[in-house]
C-alpha cells in the first residue's frame, strides 16, 4: 500500500502549471487557506473513498481526519507548501493505481472547490465526526463499507472504474 504523500505528488505532477492545486489564498466557510491545499485534500479523500469502495481496500495507508472543509490527510495538509514547490518525478509501479488516479484527476479537474467540499461532506464517516472536527476526529471508513457500495455505485460506473 502506498502513502498519501505519493498520491498527492502524483496529482501535483499532473497539474504541472498549478492551475488546480494553486496557492491562491482564500477564505472558505470562515477559514483562511490555500485553495489548492483544500482541493488536493479533497482529491485524496475522494480517491480513498472510491478506491476503497471499488477494491475493498484502502488506496493509501494514511488516515483521513474530519475537518471543517471535509476530510484531510494531516501530513499532506501541513506540508502543502513544500509539496507544491517540489516537482519530483513520481512513478507509480502499480498500473491499476495509476489508471485509477488518472481517471480521478480527469473527472474532477474542472470541479469547483465547493463541488469538492460538497462531495467530501456527503461521506458518512465525515458526517459522524463533524461535531468533533477540532479534536483529531479520525474517520472510520470500514464502518461504512456497505453504505459506500450503494452511495458511490453510480459515480464508479460513470467514471468507468
Buried (B, 14 or more C-beta within 10 A) or exposed (E): EBBBBBBBBBBBEBBEEEEBBBEEEEEBEEEEBBBBBBBBBBBBBBBBBBBBBBEEEBBBEBBBBBBBBBBBBBBBBEBBEEBBEEEEEBEBEEEEBBEBBEBBBEBBBEBEBEEBBEBBBEBBBBEBBEEEBEEEBEBBBEEBEEEBEEBBEEBBEEBEB
